């Protein structure tokens, strides 16, 4: 007899002898974990127990050109600054340390209204435990929407991105990019977005009007998506201007 796993309890199979009635348990399967949408688990109904990441914007000044972020509060501050209209165009953000987001719900950096337009250099540090489970709109990832600039030299490990909505542009690193260059990227984790389109391990939708290289990108991600799904990029779209440009190139 098979007992299916629940959000919190592992599953197992009960074996019973048809002669003497002796029983033993075996063939254990791990618990499924909660699947939160709109702050409630869609399987068991439990309310999500997470706290928002306090945001720290004290590291930023409008006249600066380069900034270094060392912890998750400062990274949350970057998300807040972009969401309130600071584009970081012509500016560079560096990571100064590994950052553990601790599984708290993450607000992506940038959206369709306010995009990140600067350069983000991870200095080969790693961001751990990114979690996005309560969003009902698209543009999901560490970055929701990046336009121009570069995102490079960064790892995002053990990410958990989930949505049951019919949204677009879902990834671990960047949901949607427009003319953004990506170099030396590595991601791992799980994306559960079975109704979404443009779902990728690194980038959901990459839109380029110039010759941009997507170099040294690696993904170890389990992906469930609706349409336009890719281990690295869900959809790579390139359009030419009237003057003509070289096509997008994929290397390594």
ROSE-4610 file (N, C-alpha, C; in Angstrom, 1 decimal, always signed):
// ROSE-4610
residu = [X/X/X/X/X/X/X/X/X/X/X/X/X/X/X/X/X/X/X/X/X/X/X/X/X/X/X/X/X/X/X/X/X/X/X/X/X/X/X/X/X/X/X/X/X/X/X/X/X/X/X/X/X/X/X/X/X/X/X/X/X/X/X/X/X/X/X/X/X/X/X/X/X/X/X/X/X/X/X/X/X/X/X/X/X/X/X/X/X/X/X/X/X/X/X/X/X/X/X/X/X/X/X/X/X/X/X/X/X/X/X/X/X/X/X/X/X/X/X/X/X/X/X/X/X/X/X/X/X/X/X/X/X/X/X/X/X/X/X/X/X/X/X/X/X/X/X/X/X/X/X/X/X/X/X/X/X/X/X/X/X/X/X/X/X/X/X/X/X/X/X/X/X/X/X/X/X/X/X/X/X/X/X/X/X/X/X/X/X/X/X/X/X/X/X/X/X/X/X/X/X/X/X/X/X/X/X/X/X/X/X/X/X/X/X/X/X/X/X/X/X/X/X/X/X/X/X/X/X/X/X/X/X/X/X/X/X/X/X/X/X/X/X/X/X/X/X/X/X/X/X/X/X/X/X/X/X/X/X/X/X/X/X/X/X/X/X/X/X/X/X/X/X/X/X/X/X/X/X/X/X/X/X/X/X/X/X/X/X/X/X/X/X/X/X/X/X/X/X/X/X/X/X/X/X/X/X/X/X/X/X/X/X/X/X/X/X/X/X/X/X/X/X/X/X/X/X/X/X/X/X/X/X/X/X/X/X/X/X/X/X/X/X/X/X/X/X/X/X/X/X/X/X/X/X/X/X/X/X/X/X/X/X/X/X/X/X/X/X/X/X/X/X/X/X/X/X/X/X/X/X/X/X/X/X/X/X/X/X/X/X/X/X/X/X/X/X/X/X/X/X/X/X/X/X/X/X/X/X/X/X/X/X/X/X/X/X/X/X/X/X/X/X/X/X/X/X/X/X/X/X/X/X/X/X/X/X/X/X/X/X/X/X/X/X/X/X/X/X/X/X/X/X/X/X/X/X/X/X/X/X/X/X/X/X/X/X/X/X/X/X/X/X/X/X/X/X/X/X/X/X/X/X/X/X/X/X/X/X/X/X/X/X/X/X/X/X/X/X/X/X/X/X/X/X/X/X/X/X/X/X/X/X/X/X/X/X/X/X/X/X/X/X/X/X/X/X/X/X/X/X/X/X/X/X/X/X/X/X/X/X/X/X/X/X/X/X/X/X/X/X/X/X/X/X/X/X/X/X/X/X/X/X/X/X/X/X/X/X/X/X/X/X/X/X/X/X/X/X/X/X/X/X/X/X/X/X/X/X/X/X/X/X/X/X/X/X/X/X/X/X/X/X/X/X/X/X/X/X/X/X/X/X/X/X/X/X/X/X/X/X/X/X/X/X/X/X/X/X/X/X/X/X/X/X/X/X/X/X/X/X/X/X/X/X/X/X/X/X/X/X/X/X/X/X/X/X/X/X/X/X/X/X/X/X/X/X/X/X/X/X/X/X/X/X/X/X/X/X/X/X/X/X/X/X/X/X/X/X/X/X/X/X/X/X/X/X/X/X/X/X/X/X/X/X/X/X/X/X/X/X/X/X/X/X/X/X/X/X/X/X/X/X/X/X/X/X/X/X/X/X/X/X/X/X/X/X/X/X/X/X/X/X/X/X/X/X/X/X/X/X/X/X/X/X/X]
num = [1/1/1/2/2/2/3/3/3/4/4/4/5/5/5/6/6/6/7/7/7/8/8/8/9/9/9/10/10/10/11/11/11/12/12/12/13/13/13/14/14/14/15/15/15/16/16/16/17/17/17/18/18/18/19/19/19/20/20/20/21/21/21/22/22/22/23/23/23/24/24/24/25/25/25/26/26/26/27/27/27/28/28/28/29/29/29/30/30/30/31/31/31/32/32/32/33/33/33/34/34/34/35/35/35/36/36/36/37/37/37/38/38/38/39/39/39/40/40/40/41/41/41/42/42/42/43/43/43/44/44/44/45/45/45/46/46/46/47/47/47/48/48/48/49/49/49/50/50/50/51/51/51/52/52/52/53/53/53/54/54/54/55/55/55/56/56/56/57/57/57/58/58/58/59/59/59/60/60/60/61/61/61/62/62/62/63/63/63/64/64/64/65/65/65/66/66/66/67/67/67/68/68/68/69/69/69/70/70/70/71/71/71/72/72/72/73/73/73/74/74/74/75/75/75/76/76/76/77/77/77/78/78/78/79/79/79/80/80/80/81/81/81/82/82/82/83/83/83/84/84/84/85/85/85/86/86/86/87/87/87/88/88/88/89/89/89/90/90/90/91/91/91/92/92/92/93/93/93/94/94/94/95/95/95/96/96/96/97/97/97/98/98/98/99/99/99/100/100/100/101/101/101/102/102/102/103/103/103/104/104/104/105/105/105/106/106/106/107/107/107/108/108/108/109/109/109/110/110/110/111/111/111/112/112/112/113/113/113/114/114/114/115/115/115/116/116/116/117/117/117/118/118/118/119/119/119/120/120/120/121/121/121/122/122/122/123/123/123/124/124/124/125/125/125/126/126/126/127/127/127/128/128/128/129/129/129/130/130/130/131/131/131/132/132/132/133/133/133/134/134/134/135/135/135/136/136/136/137/137/137/138/138/138/139/139/139/140/140/140/141/141/141/142/142/142/143/143/143/144/144/144/145/145/145/146/146/146/147/147/147/148/148/148/149/149/149/150/150/150/151/151/151/152/152/152/153/153/153/154/154/154/155/155/155/156/156/156/157/157/157/158/158/158/159/159/159/160/160/160/161/161/161/162/162/162/163/163/163/164/164/164/165/165/165/166/166/166/167/167/167/168/168/168/169/169/169/170/170/170/171/171/171/172/172/172/173/173/173/174/174/174/175/175/175/176/176/176/177/177/177/178/178/178/179/179/179/180/180/180/181/181/181/182/182/182/183/183/183/184/184/184/185/185/185/186/186/186/187/187/187/188/188/188/189/189/189/190/190/190/191/191/191/192/192/192/193/193/193/194/194/194/195/195/195/196/196/196/197/197/197/198/198/198/199/199/199/200/200/200/201/201/201/202/202/202/203/203/203/204/204/204/205/205/205/206/206/206/207/207/207/208/208/208/209/209/209/210/210/210/211/211/211/212/212/212/213/213/213/214/214/214/215/215/215/216/216/216/217/217/217/218/218/218/219/219/219/220/220/220/221/221/221/222/222/222/223/223/223/224/224/224/225/225/225/226/226/226/227/227/227/228/228/228/229/229/229/230/230/230/231/231/231/232/232/232/233/233/233/234/234/234/235/235/235/236/236/236/237/237/237/238/238/238/239/239/239/240/240/240/241/241/241/242/242/242/243/243/243/244/244/244/245/245/245/246/246/246/247/247/247/248/248/248/249/249/249/250/250/250/251/251/251/252/252/252]
x = [+0.8/+0.0/+0.9/+0.6/+1.5/+0.8/+1.6/+1.2/+1.9/+1.2/+1.9/+2.5/+3.6/+4.2/+3.2/+3.4/+2.6/+3.7/+3.2/+4.1/+5.2/+4.8/+5.8/+6.2/+5.4/+5.7/+6.2/+7.1/+7.6/+6.6/+6.6/+5.8/+6.5/+5.7/+6.3/+5.4/+5.9/+5.1/+5.0/+3.8/+3.6/+3.5/+4.4/+4.4/+3.8/+2.8/+2.0/+2.1/+2.5/+2.5/+1.1/+0.7/-0.7/-1.0/+0.0/-0.2/-0.3/+0.7/+0.7/+0.3/+0.2/-0.2/+0.9/+2.1/+3.2/+3.4/+3.7/+3.9/+5.2/+5.8/+7.0/+6.9/+7.6/+7.6/+8.9/+8.9/+10.1/+9.7/+10.7/+10.5/+10.0/+10.8/+10.5/+10.7/+9.8/+10.0/+9.9/+10.7/+10.8/+9.5/+9.3/+8.1/+8.2/+7.1/+7.1/+7.5/+7.3/+7.5/+6.3/+6.2/+5.1/+5.3/+4.2/+4.2/+3.3/+4.0/+3.3/+2.9/+1.7/+1.2/+0.3/+0.6/-0.2/-0.2/+1.0/+1.3/+0.5/+0.1/-0.6/-0.2/+0.0/+0.4/-0.8/-0.7/-1.8/-2.2/-1.3/-1.7/-2.3/-1.8/-2.3/-3.0/-2.8/-3.4/-2.7/-1.5/-0.8/-0.3/-0.4/+0.2/+1.7/+2.3/+3.7/+4.3/+5.4/+6.1/+7.4/+7.4/+8.6/+8.6/+9.7/+9.8/+10.5/+10.1/+10.7/+12.2/+13.0/+14.4/+14.5/+15.0/+15.1/+16.0/+15.6/+16.4/+17.3/+18.5/+19.5/+20.0/+19.7/+20.1/+21.2/+21.8/+22.7/+24.0/+24.3/+25.5/+25.4/+24.3/+24.1/+24.1/+24.8/+24.6/+24.6/+23.8/+23.4/+24.6/+25.7/+26.8/+27.9/+27.7/+28.7/+28.6/+29.7/+29.7/+29.9/+30.5/+30.7/+30.3/+29.7/+29.2/+29.5/+29.7/+29.9/+28.9/+28.3/+27.2/+27.8/+27.6/+28.2/+27.2/+25.9/+25.0/+23.6/+22.7/+21.4/+20.5/+20.7/+19.9/+20.3/+21.6/+22.0/+21.6/+21.5/+21.0/+19.5/+18.8/+17.4/+17.2/+18.2/+18.2/+18.3/+19.2/+19.3/+18.0/+17.3/+16.0/+15.0/+15.0/+14.1/+14.5/+15.7/+16.1/+15.7/+15.9/+15.5/+13.9/+13.2/+11.8/+11.2/+12.0/+11.5/+12.2/+12.8/+13.2/+14.7/+15.5/+17.0/+17.4/+17.9/+18.2/+19.6/+20.5/+22.0/+22.6/+22.1/+22.7/+24.1/+25.1/+26.4/+27.1/+26.5/+27.1/+27.3/+28.2/+28.5/+28.3/+27.7/+27.5/+28.4/+29.2/+30.0/+29.5/+29.6/+29.5/+30.8/+30.7/+31.9/+32.0/+31.0/+31.0/+29.9/+30.0/+28.9/+27.6/+26.5/+25.2/+24.2/+23.7/+22.6/+21.3/+20.4/+19.1/+18.2/+18.6/+17.9/+16.5/+16.1/+14.8/+13.7/+14.0/+12.9/+12.4/+11.2/+10.6/+11.4/+11.8/+12.6/+11.8/+12.1/+11.5/+12.5/+12.2/+13.2/+13.7/+14.9/+15.5/+15.0/+14.1/+13.6/+12.4/+11.5/+10.3/+10.0/+8.9/+8.6/+8.5/+8.3/+8.2/+9.5/+10.3/+11.5/+12.6/+13.5/+14.5/+15.8/+16.6/+18.0/+18.8/+19.6/+20.3/+21.8/+22.3/+23.7/+24.4/+25.6/+26.4/+26.5/+26.2/+26.3/+27.4/+28.4/+29.6/+29.7/+29.4/+29.4/+30.8/+31.8/+33.2/+33.4/+32.6/+32.7/+32.2/+31.4/+30.8/+29.5/+28.8/+27.6/+26.5/+25.3/+24.1/+23.3/+23.0/+22.4/+20.9/+20.1/+18.8/+17.8/+17.9/+16.9/+15.5/+14.5/+13.1/+12.1/+11.4/+10.3/+9.1/+8.1/+6.9/+5.6/+5.6/+4.4/+4.0/+4.7/+4.4/+3.3/+2.5/+1.4/+1.6/+2.7/+3.1/+4.4/+4.7/+5.9/+7.2/+8.2/+9.5/+10.1/+10.3/+10.8/+12.2/+13.0/+14.4/+15.1/+16.4/+17.1/+17.0/+17.1/+16.7/+15.4/+14.4/+13.2/+13.3/+14.0/+14.1/+15.4/+16.3/+17.6/+17.6/+18.0/+18.1/+19.4/+20.2/+21.5/+22.5/+23.7/+24.6/+25.1/+25.6/+26.1/+25.7/+25.6/+25.5/+26.5/+27.5/+28.6/+29.2/+29.9/+30.8/+30.0/+28.8/+28.0/+27.4/+27.3/+26.6/+25.3/+24.3/+23.0/+22.7/+22.9/+22.7/+21.5/+20.9/+19.8/+18.6/+18.3/+17.2/+15.9/+14.8/+13.4/+12.5/+12.1/+11.2/+9.9/+8.8/+7.5/+6.4/+5.6/+4.4/+3.4/+2.1/+1.0/+0.3/+0.7/+0.0/+0.5/-0.4/+0.0/+0.8/+2.0/+2.9/+4.0/+4.8/+5.9/+7.2/+8.3/+9.7/+10.0/+10.4/+10.7/+12.1/+13.0/+14.3/+14.9/+16.1/+16.7/+17.5/+18.2/+19.0/+18.3/+17.6/+17.0/+15.8/+14.6/+13.4/+13.4/+13.8/+13.7/+14.9/+15.6/+16.8/+16.7/+17.0/+17.0/+18.4/+19.2/+20.5/+21.4/+21.3/+22.2/+23.2/+24.4/+25.4/+25.6/+25.8/+25.9/+27.2/+28.0/+29.3/+29.5/+30.0/+30.5/+29.4/+28.3/+27.2/+27.0/+26.6/+26.3/+25.1/+24.0/+22.9/+22.5/+21.8/+21.2/+20.0/+19.1/+17.9/+16.7/+15.5/+14.3/+13.3/+12.7/+11.7/+10.5/+9.4/+8.1/+7.1/+6.9/+6.1/+5.4/+4.5/+3.9/+2.9/+2.5/+1.6/+2.3/+3.6/+4.3/+5.0/+5.2/+6.0/+7.3/+8.3/+9.6/+10.2/+10.6/+11.1/+12.5/+13.6/+14.9/+15.7/+16.7/+17.5/+18.2/+18.8/+19.6/+18.7/+18.1/+17.3/+16.0/+14.9/+13.6/+13.5/+13.7/+13.5/+14.7/+15.5/+16.7/+16.4/+16.3/+16.0/+17.2/+17.7/+18.9/+18.8/+19.2/+19.3/+20.7/+21.7/+23.1/+23.8/+25.0/+25.7/+26.2/+25.4/+25.8/+26.2/+27.2/+27.6/+27.1/+26.6/+26.2/+27.2/+28.2/+29.4/+29.6/+30.0/+30.2/+29.0/+27.9/+26.7/+26.4/+26.2/+25.9/+24.7/+23.9/+22.7/+22.5/+22.3/+21.9/+20.6/+19.6/+18.2/+17.2/+16.3/+15.1/+14.0/+13.5/+12.5/+11.2/+10.1/+8.8/+8.2/+7.9/+7.4/+6.3/+5.6/+4.5/+4.9/+5.7/+6.1/+7.4/+8.1/+9.4/+10.3/+10.8/+11.6/+13.0/+14.0/+15.4/+16.2/+17.2/+18.1/+18.8/+19.2/+19.9/+19.0/+18.3/+17.5/+16.2/+15.1/+13.8/+13.5/+13.8/+13.6/+14.7/+15.5/+16.5/+16.1/+15.7/+15.2/+16.2/+16.4/+17.4/+16.7/+16.7/+16.2/+17.2/+17.2/+18.2/+17.7/+18.6/+18.2/+18.4/+18.0/+18.1/+19.5/+20.4/+21.8/+22.4/+21.7/+22.2/+23.3/+23.1/+24.1/+24.4/+25.5/+25.8/+24.8/+24.5/+23.5/+24.1/+23.2/+23.6/+24.4/+25.5/+26.3/+26.3/+26.3/+26.3/+27.7/+28.4/+29.7/+29.9/+30.7/+30.9/+29.6]
y = [-1.2/+0.0/+1.2/+2.1/+3.3/+4.5/+5.1/+6.4/+7.5/+8.4/+9.5/+10.5/+11.2/+12.2/+13.4/+14.2/+15.5/+16.6/+17.8/+18.9/+18.8/+18.1/+18.0/+16.6/+15.6/+14.2/+13.4/+12.5/+11.7/+10.6/+10.1/+9.0/+7.7/+6.6/+5.3/+4.3/+3.1/+1.9/+0.9/+0.5/-0.6/-1.9/-2.8/-4.2/-5.1/-5.9/-6.8/-8.2/-9.1/-10.5/-11.0/-11.7/-12.2/-13.5/-14.0/-15.2/-14.9/-14.1/-13.9/-12.5/-11.6/-10.2/-9.3/-9.8/-8.9/-7.8/-6.6/-5.4/-4.7/-4.2/-3.3/-2.2/-1.1/+0.1/+0.1/+0.6/+0.7/+1.7/+1.9/+2.7/+4.1/+4.8/+6.1/+7.1/+8.1/+9.2/+10.5/+11.5/+12.8/+13.6/+14.4/+15.3/+16.3/+16.7/+17.6/+19.0/+19.4/+20.8/+21.7/+22.8/+23.7/+24.4/+24.7/+25.4/+26.7/+27.8/+29.0/+29.9/+30.3/+31.2/+32.2/+33.5/+34.5/+34.2/+33.8/+33.6/+32.4/+31.5/+30.3/+29.1/+28.0/+26.7/+26.2/+25.9/+25.5/+24.1/+23.3/+21.9/+21.8/+22.4/+22.2/+23.4/+24.6/+25.8/+26.5/+26.0/+26.7/+28.1/+29.1/+30.4/+30.4/+31.1/+31.2/+31.9/+31.3/+31.9/+32.4/+33.5/+34.2/+35.7/+36.2/+37.7/+38.4/+39.6/+40.3/+40.7/+40.8/+41.1/+42.7/+43.1/+44.5/+45.2/+46.3/+46.9/+48.0/+48.0/+49.0/+49.7/+51.0/+51.8/+52.8/+52.7/+53.7/+53.7/+52.6/+52.5/+53.3/+53.8/+54.5/+56.0/+56.6/+58.1/+58.4/+59.3/+59.6/+60.0/+60.5/+61.0/+59.9/+58.8/+57.7/+57.0/+56.4/+55.5/+54.1/+53.7/+52.3/+52.1/+50.9/+50.6/+49.2/+48.8/+47.5/+47.0/+45.9/+45.3/+44.1/+44.0/+42.9/+42.0/+42.3/+41.5/+41.6/+40.8/+40.6/+41.9/+42.6/+43.8/+44.9/+45.0/+45.9/+45.5/+44.2/+43.7/+44.0/+43.8/+44.2/+45.7/+46.5/+47.9/+48.2/+47.5/+47.7/+47.4/+46.4/+46.1/+47.2/+47.7/+48.9/+50.1/+50.4/+51.6/+51.6/+50.4/+50.2/+50.3/+49.8/+49.8/+51.2/+52.1/+53.5/+54.4/+53.9/+54.7/+55.0/+54.4/+54.5/+53.5/+53.8/+52.9/+52.3/+53.1/+52.7/+52.7/+53.4/+53.6/+54.2/+53.6/+54.2/+53.9/+53.1/+52.8/+51.3/+50.9/+49.5/+49.1/+47.9/+47.3/+46.1/+46.1/+44.9/+44.2/+42.8/+42.1/+42.0/+42.2/+42.1/+40.9/+40.0/+38.8/+37.8/+36.6/+35.7/+36.2/+36.0/+36.5/+35.3/+35.1/+34.1/+34.8/+34.6/+35.3/+34.6/+33.4/+32.8/+32.3/+32.2/+31.7/+32.6/+33.9/+34.9/+35.3/+35.7/+36.0/+37.2/+37.1/+38.0/+38.9/+40.2/+41.1/+41.3/+40.8/+40.9/+42.4/+42.5/+43.8/+44.2/+45.2/+45.7/+45.0/+45.8/+45.2/+45.9/+45.7/+46.3/+47.9/+48.4/+49.9/+50.5/+49.8/+50.4/+49.3/+49.5/+48.5/+48.8/+47.8/+47.9/+48.1/+49.2/+49.6/+49.7/+49.3/+49.4/+48.1/+48.0/+46.8/+46.1/+44.8/+44.1/+43.1/+43.3/+42.4/+41.6/+40.3/+39.5/+39.2/+39.5/+39.3/+37.8/+36.9/+35.5/+35.0/+35.8/+35.4/+34.7/+34.1/+33.3/+33.9/+33.9/+34.3/+33.0/+32.7/+31.4/+31.6/+30.6/+30.5/+31.6/+31.9/+32.8/+32.1/+32.9/+32.3/+33.3/+32.9/+33.7/+32.7/+32.9/+32.0/+32.7/+34.0/+34.7/+35.7/+35.7/+36.8/+36.3/+37.2/+36.9/+37.5/+38.2/+38.8/+38.2/+38.5/+37.9/+38.7/+38.5/+39.2/+38.7/+37.4/+36.8/+36.3/+36.5/+36.1/+37.0/+36.8/+37.7/+39.1/+39.2/+40.4/+40.1/+41.1/+40.9/+41.4/+42.6/+43.2/+44.0/+43.6/+44.3/+44.8/+46.1/+46.7/+47.4/+46.9/+47.4/+46.9/+47.4/+47.1/+45.7/+45.2/+43.8/+43.2/+41.9/+41.1/+40.0/+39.9/+39.0/+38.5/+37.4/+36.9/+36.7/+36.0/+35.7/+34.3/+33.7/+32.4/+32.6/+31.9/+31.9/+30.4/+30.0/+28.6/+28.3/+27.1/+26.6/+27.6/+28.0/+28.9/+28.1/+28.8/+28.2/+29.2/+29.0/+30.0/+29.3/+29.7/+29.0/+30.0/+29.7/+30.5/+29.5/+29.6/+28.9/+29.8/+31.0/+31.9/+31.9/+32.3/+32.4/+33.7/+33.6/+34.8/+34.6/+35.6/+35.5/+35.9/+35.4/+35.8/+35.4/+34.1/+33.5/+32.8/+33.1/+32.5/+32.6/+32.0/+32.2/+33.5/+33.8/+35.0/+36.3/+36.2/+37.4/+37.0/+37.5/+37.2/+37.7/+38.9/+39.5/+40.4/+40.3/+41.2/+41.8/+43.1/+43.8/+44.4/+43.8/+44.3/+44.3/+43.3/+43.1/+42.0/+42.2/+41.1/+40.3/+39.0/+38.1/+37.3/+37.3/+36.6/+35.9/+34.7/+33.9/+33.8/+33.1/+32.9/+31.4/+31.1/+29.8/+29.8/+29.0/+28.9/+27.5/+27.3/+26.0/+26.1/+25.2/+25.2/+24.6/+25.1/+24.6/+25.7/+25.5/+26.5/+25.7/+26.0/+25.4/+26.5/+26.5/+27.5/+26.9/+25.9/+25.1/+25.8/+27.0/+27.8/+29.0/+29.2/+30.3/+30.1/+31.1/+31.0/+31.9/+31.5/+32.1/+31.8/+30.6/+30.1/+29.5/+30.1/+29.6/+29.5/+28.7/+28.5/+29.8/+30.5/+31.7/+32.9/+32.9/+34.0/+33.5/+34.2/+33.8/+34.2/+35.5/+36.0/+37.0/+36.7/+37.6/+38.3/+39.6/+40.4/+41.2/+41.1/+41.8/+42.4/+43.6/+44.3/+44.5/+44.0/+44.1/+42.8/+42.7/+41.5/+41.4/+40.7/+40.5/+39.0/+38.8/+37.4/+37.0/+35.8/+35.1/+34.1/+34.4/+33.6/+32.9/+31.7/+30.9/+30.9/+30.5/+30.4/+28.9/+28.6/+27.2/+27.1/+26.1/+25.9/+24.5/+24.3/+22.9/+23.1/+23.2/+23.6/+22.6/+22.2/+21.5/+22.5/+22.4/+23.4/+22.7/+23.2/+22.9/+24.2/+24.2/+25.4/+25.1/+26.2/+26.0/+25.9/+27.0/+27.0/+27.9/+27.7/+28.4/+28.2/+27.0/+26.6/+26.3/+26.7/+26.4/+26.2/+25.3/+25.2/+26.4/+27.2/+28.4/+29.6/+29.7/+30.8/+30.2/+30.7/+30.3/+30.7/+32.0/+32.5/+33.5/+33.3/+34.3/+34.9/+36.2/+36.9/+38.0/+38.0/+39.0/+39.7/+41.0/+41.7/+42.7/+42.9/+43.7/+45.1/+46.1/+47.5/+47.7/+48.8/+49.1/+49.0/+49.4/+49.4/+48.0/+47.1/+45.7/+45.5/+44.4/+44.1/+42.6/+42.2/+40.8/+40.1/+38.8/+38.1/+37.8/+37.5/+37.1/+35.8/+35.8/+34.6/+33.9/+32.6/+31.9/+31.2/+31.3/+30.7/+29.9/+28.9/+28.1/+27.5]
z = [+0.0/+0.0/+0.0/-1.0/-1.1/-0.4/+0.5/+1.1/+0.5/-0.2/-0.9/+0.1/-0.4/+0.5/+0.5/+1.6/+1.8/+1.8/+2.1/+2.1/+3.2/+4.3/+5.4/+5.8/+5.3/+5.6/+4.4/+4.7/+3.6/+3.2/+2.0/+1.6/+1.8/+1.7/+2.0/+1.4/+1.3/+0.9/+2.1/+2.4/+3.4/+2.8/+3.2/+2.7/+3.7/+3.3/+4.2/+3.8/+4.6/+4.3/+4.2/+3.1/+3.0/+3.7/+4.4/+5.2/+6.7/+7.2/+8.7/+9.0/+8.0/+8.3/+8.8/+8.8/+9.3/+8.3/+8.8/+8.0/+8.2/+7.2/+7.3/+6.3/+6.6/+5.7/+5.0/+3.7/+2.9/+1.7/+0.8/-0.4/+0.0/+0.8/+1.2/+0.1/+0.0/-0.9/-0.1/-0.5/+0.3/+0.2/+1.3/+1.3/+0.1/-0.4/-1.5/-1.2/+0.0/+0.4/+0.0/+0.7/+0.4/-1.0/-1.6/-2.9/-2.7/-2.3/-2.0/-3.2/-3.2/-4.2/-3.4/-3.5/-2.8/-1.3/-0.8/+0.6/+1.2/+0.4/+0.9/+0.1/+0.8/+0.1/-0.7/-2.0/-2.8/-2.5/-1.8/-1.5/-0.1/+0.9/+2.3/+2.9/+2.2/+2.7/+3.8/+4.2/+5.2/+4.8/+5.6/+5.3/+5.3/+4.4/+4.3/+5.5/+6.1/+7.2/+6.8/+6.1/+5.7/+6.1/+6.3/+6.6/+5.5/+5.2/+4.1/+4.5/+3.5/+3.7/+4.0/+5.1/+5.4/+4.3/+3.8/+2.7/+3.2/+2.8/+3.2/+1.9/+1.8/+0.7/+1.1/+2.3/+2.8/+1.9/+1.2/+0.4/-0.9/-1.2/-2.5/-2.4/-3.4/-3.5/-5.0/-5.4/-6.8/-7.6/-7.0/-7.7/-7.9/-7.2/-7.4/-8.7/-9.1/-10.3/-10.0/-8.9/-8.5/-7.1/-6.8/-5.5/-5.2/-3.9/-3.5/-2.5/-2.8/-1.9/-1.3/+0.1/+0.9/+1.5/+1.6/+2.3/+1.7/+2.2/+1.5/+1.7/+2.8/+3.0/+2.0/+1.7/+0.6/-0.7/-1.0/-2.3/-2.4/-1.3/-1.3/-1.5/-1.0/-1.3/-2.7/-3.4/-4.9/-5.6/-5.2/-5.8/-5.6/-4.3/-4.0/-4.8/-4.9/-5.6/-7.1/-7.7/-9.1/-9.2/-8.3/-8.4/-8.2/-7.6/-7.4/-8.4/-9.5/-10.6/-10.8/-10.0/-10.1/-11.1/-12.3/-13.3/-13.2/-12.6/-12.5/-13.9/-14.8/-16.1/-16.0/-16.6/-16.5/-15.2/-14.3/-13.0/-12.9/-12.0/-11.8/-10.3/-10.1/-8.8/-8.7/-7.7/-7.4/-6.2/-6.2/-5.0/-4.3/-2.9/-2.1/-1.3/-1.4/-0.6/-1.1/-0.6/-0.8/-0.1/-0.6/+0.0/+0.1/+1.3/+1.5/+1.7/+0.8/+0.9/+1.9/+2.3/+3.4/+3.1/+1.9/+1.5/+1.8/+2.1/+2.2/+0.8/+0.7/-0.6/-1.2/-2.5/-3.1/-4.1/-4.1/-5.1/-6.2/-7.4/-8.5/-8.7/-9.2/-9.5/-10.9/-10.9/-12.2/-12.7/-13.4/-14.0/-15.3/-15.9/-17.2/-17.1/-15.9/-15.8/-15.4/-14.5/-14.0/-14.2/-15.2/-15.5/-14.9/-14.7/-14.3/-15.6/-15.7/-16.9/-16.7/-15.5/-15.2/-15.4/-14.8/-14.9/-13.5/-13.4/-12.2/-12.3/-11.5/-11.5/-10.2/-10.3/-9.0/-8.5/-9.1/-8.6/-8.3/-9.0/-8.9/-7.5/-6.8/-5.6/-5.9/-4.9/-5.1/-4.2/-4.8/-4.1/-3.9/-2.6/-2.3/-1.9/-2.2/-1.6/-2.1/-3.4/-3.9/-3.9/-3.5/-3.5/-4.0/-5.0/-5.6/-5.7/-4.8/-4.8/-4.8/-4.5/-4.2/-5.3/-6.4/-7.4/-8.4/-8.7/-9.6/-11.0/-11.2/-12.5/-13.0/-14.2/-14.8/-14.4/-15.2/-15.0/-13.7/-13.6/-12.3/-12.5/-11.5/-11.4/-10.4/-10.2/-9.4/-9.9/-11.3/-12.0/-12.7/-12.6/-13.4/-14.8/-14.9/-16.2/-16.3/-17.2/-17.4/-18.8/-18.9/-20.2/-20.4/-21.4/-21.6/-20.5/-20.5/-19.5/-19.6/-18.4/-18.3/-17.0/-17.0/-15.8/-15.9/-15.0/-15.2/-13.9/-14.0/-12.9/-11.7/-11.8/-10.6/-10.7/-9.5/-9.4/-8.6/-8.9/-8.1/-7.9/-6.6/-6.3/-5.4/-5.6/-4.8/-4.9/-6.1/-6.3/-6.3/-5.9/-6.0/-6.5/-7.8/-8.4/-8.8/-8.3/-8.5/-8.9/-9.9/-10.1/-10.8/-10.4/-11.1/-12.1/-12.3/-13.1/-14.5/-15.5/-16.9/-17.1/-16.7/-16.8/-17.9/-18.1/-19.0/-18.4/-18.9/-18.6/-17.2/-17.0/-15.8/-15.9/-14.9/-14.9/-13.5/-13.3/-12.0/-12.0/-13.1/-13.1/-13.5/-14.7/-15.3/-16.1/-15.7/-16.4/-17.9/-18.1/-19.4/-19.5/-20.7/-20.9/-22.3/-22.4/-23.7/-23.9/-24.8/-25.2/-23.9/-23.1/-22.0/-22.3/-22.0/-22.2/-20.9/-21.0/-19.9/-20.0/-19.0/-19.0/-17.7/-17.8/-16.6/-15.6/-16.0/-15.2/-14.8/-13.6/-13.3/-12.3/-12.6/-11.8/-11.5/-10.4/-10.1/-9.2/-9.3/-8.5/-9.2/-9.0/-9.5/-9.9/-11.1/-11.6/-11.8/-11.2/-11.4/-11.9/-13.2/-13.9/-15.0/-14.8/-15.8/-16.7/-16.3/-17.2/-17.8/-17.5/-18.0/-19.3/-20.1/-21.3/-21.2/-22.0/-21.9/-20.5/-20.4/-19.1/-19.4/-18.7/-18.9/-17.6/-17.6/-16.4/-16.0/-17.0/-16.8/-17.2/-18.4/-18.9/-19.4/-19.1/-19.7/-21.1/-21.4/-22.7/-22.9/-23.9/-24.3/-25.6/-25.6/-26.8/-27.1/-28.3/-28.7/-30.1/-30.2/-31.5/-32.0/-31.2/-31.6/-31.3/-31.7/-31.6/-30.1/-29.3/-27.9/-27.7/-27.0/-26.7/-25.3/-25.3/-24.0/-23.8/-22.9/-22.8/-21.5/-21.5/-20.3/-19.3/-19.8/-19.0/-18.7/-17.5/-17.1/-16.2/-16.4/-15.7/-15.2/-13.9/-13.4/-12.7/-13.6/-13.1/-13.6/-12.7/-13.1/-13.4/-14.6/-15.1/-15.5/-15.0/-15.5/-16.0/-17.3/-17.9/-18.9/-19.4/-20.3/-21.7/-22.2/-23.6/-23.7/-24.7/-24.9/-23.7/-23.5/-22.4/-22.8/-22.1/-22.4/-21.1/-21.2/-20.0/-19.7/-20.7/-20.5/-20.8/-22.0/-22.4/-22.9/-22.4/-22.9/-24.4/-24.7/-26.0/-26.3/-27.3/-27.8/-29.1/-29.0/-30.2/-30.6/-31.9/-32.4/-33.6/-33.6/-34.7/-35.2/-36.5/-37.2/-37.4/-37.2/-37.6/-39.1/-39.6/-41.0/-41.5/-40.7/-41.1/-41.1/-40.4/-40.4/-39.3/-38.6/-37.5/-37.6/-37.0/-36.9/-36.1/-36.4/-35.5/-34.2/-33.3/-31.9/-32.0/-31.2/-31.2/-29.8/-29.8/-28.5/-28.5/-27.4/-27.3/-26.0/-26.1/-24.9/-24.3]
